[in-house]
C-alpha cells in the first residue's frame, strides 16, 4: 500500500499544477474518464484539496504540495476502511436472525473472522508506513520552502500529523472493537448449543433465556455503533477525491 500511496502523491502533485478539480479526478475514486458534460460539471463542483499549509506560508507552491500529501493520508485511510467494511458486511450477515434457522458451527465464522483480523493488522501497519512516507516527503518538500517559513511550517506540520494520527488510531481502534465484540458474540452463540429458535413470522431469533437474548441484542447494537462511529469519522474528515457518501 505504501507504493500505491507514493504513486497517488506523484499523480496528485502533477495534476495540482493544472487545477484542484483535475487533481481530485486524478485519484480515480469516481470512476474512469468520461467526456460527458455532466461529468465535467461534477468535476468543477468537486471539493478542492484543503489549503492547510499553502494558506499559512509564503512558499505557496511548496505548501500546495504539502496540502496534497496531507490530503492523501486521509485518502489512504478511506482505502483501508473500504476493505474493513467489506469484512464487516460478511461477518454481520452471519449473525442476522435468518441464519439461526440452522445449527451454528465454529467453522462457519472462523474463516472470515480470521481474514478480517489479518486485514485489520495489515491495514494498520500500512497506515503507519504511509505516515512515515509522508514525513519523508515533508522533509524533501521543506527544502524548497523559504527559511523564514520554516519555524511556522514545522509547528503546523507537527500539529496536523498529530491530528491525523489521532483520527487514524481512533478509526482502527473502532475496527478492533468491532472484531472483538464479534468474537465474543460468536463464542456466546456456540455455547448456546441450539438454545434458540427462529421465528419466521416475526423474522427474528429468540433465545430461551432472557440473559441470552439480552446479550445477543446488546452485541448487535455494539457492532452497529462501532461501524456507525467509523463512518461518521470518515465523513467528517472526507478528503478531496472521494465522495463523502461512504456506503
N, C-alpha and C positions, 0 to 999 in steps of 0.2 A: 504493500500500500504506500510505502514511502516513495517508491519510484513513481507511482501514479500521482502522488502529491507534488513531486518535483515537476512532472510534466504539466500538471494543471497550472502551476505557478508560471512556468515559461510561456504557456499559451496565454494565460491571463495578462502577463506583462506586455506581450506583443500586441494583443488586441486593445489594451488600455490606451495605446497610442492613437488608436482610431477613434474610439468613443466608449463611454462607460456601458452603453447598451450593447454594443458589439461584444464587449468583454463578457457580459453576462451570458450572451448566446454562445460564446466560445466554450463554456463549460459543458454544453451538450446535455443539460438536465431537462430541457423542454422538448427534446426530440431532435431529429435531423433537420438539415437546412431545407427551407421551403421558400418559393418565390411569391407566395400568395401575399396580397396587400394586407390581409387580415393579420397574418403572422408578423409582418413588418410593423404594423401599428402596435402589436403586442410588445415587440422588442423595444420600441420607443417609449412605451409606458412602463417597461421593467424597472425595478428599483436599481439604482446605481450602487456601486461599491461605496460604503460609508467612508467619509473623509476623516477617518480617525486621526491620522498622522499628517496628511498633507495640509490640513487646515490649521495646524499648530506650528509649523516650521516654515522658514523662508525657502528652503530647498524643496519646492513643491513637487518636482518630478520624482525625486527620491522618496518623498513622502507618499506619493501615489503608489509606488511600488510596494511600500510597506503596508499600505491600505489593502492591497490585493493579497499580500502574504498573510495578513491577519484574517481577512475575509475567508481565505481558503482553508484556514484551520477549522472554521465553522462548517465549511462545505464537507471537509473530511468527517467531521462528527456526524453530519447528516448521512453520509455514506454508510458508516458503521451502524447507525441507528436503523437504516433500511434493512440490513441483514438481521439485526436483532428482532425487528418487528415481524419478519418472515417466520422466525423461530417461535416467537410469541404466539402467532396465529396457529401454528401447527400444534403447539402444546395446549393452548386454550381449547382447541377443537376436541381434544381427547378427554376433557373433563366436562363437556357440555352434557346436560341431562340425558339426551337421547342415547349417549354412549353407555348408559347404565342399564340398558336392556339386556346386556350380556355380562358374564363374569369378567372381571378385570384381572390382567396378568402383568407382572413386572416388566416383561419384555415389550409390552405394549407402550410403555412410557420411556424405558431406559435409553433406547437408541437416540431418540430426538432430544431428550434431556441432556445427554452427554454431548451431543453435537452443539446444542445451544450454549452449554457451558464453555466448550472449547472455542466457540465463536466469540464469546464474551472476552475470554482471556487473550485471544489473538488480536481482537479489535482494540483492547486496552493497550497492549504492547505497541501496536501500530500507531495508536494515537500519541503515545509518548514519543515514538520515533518521529512523528510528524512535527511535534512541538520542538524537538531537538533540531530538526532540519530547519524549522522556521527561525530558530535562534541563530543558526549559522548564516542563513540568508540575511538576517538583520545586520550581523556584523559586516557582511560584504556590502550591503546597501549603505550602511552608515558611513563607509569610506567616502562616498560621494556627497555626503551632507556637509554643509558649512560648519566650521569649528564652533561658530557662535551658537549653533543649534544643538550641539552635542549634549550638553547638560540637560536641557529640556526634553530632548528626544529620548535619552536614556531613561529618564524618570518615567516618561509616558509609556515607553515600551514595556518596562518592568511592571507598571501598573496594569496594562492591558493584558499582558501574558498571564499575570496572576489571576485576572478576572476570567480569562478563558480556561485556565487550569481548574479553577473552582467549578465552573459550569460543566466542564467535561467530567470531572470527578463526581459531581452530583448525578449526572446522567448515568455513568457506568455503575455507580452505587445502587441506583434505582433498578438497573437491569439485574444486578447481583441479587437484590432483594426479591425481585420477581422470581428468579430461578430458585432461590432458597425457599420461598413461600410455596412454590410449585412442588419442590421436592418433598416438603413436609406434607402437602396435601396428598401426594401420591402415596406416601408411606401410610398415611391415615386410611386411604381408600383400600389399600391392600390388606391392612389389618382388620378391616371390617368383614372380610371373607363372605361377602354376599349379604350382609345385614342391611340391605337397602332394596328398594324396588322402584321401577319407573312407571309413573302414572301417565300413560299415553294420552288420555283425555285432557289432562292438565299440562302435559309436556314438561314434567318436572320429576326430579328424583327425590325420593323420600327415604330418609334413614330411620330405622326402627327406634333408635334412641334420640331423644331431643338434643343431647350433647353432640351427637354425631352430625345431625342436621345443622346445628349452630356452627360447628367448626367448618363444615363444608361451605356454608354461606359466607362466613367471615373470610375464609381463604380466597374465595372467588372475588369478593369485594376488594381484598387487598391486592390481588393480581391486577384488577381493573384500575385501581387507584395508582399503582406504580406505573402502569402504562400511560395513564392519563397525565401524570406529572411529567413523564418523559416527553410526551408530545407537546405539552404546554411549554416546557423549557425550550424545545426546538423551535416552536412557532414564535416565541418571544425573542429568539435570537437567530431568526432566519437570515442567512447571508444572501447577498446578490447572487443570482444564477440558479436559485431554486424557488419552487413555489411554496408559500407558507402553508398551503393546504395539504399538509402531510397526512397521508392515509395510513 
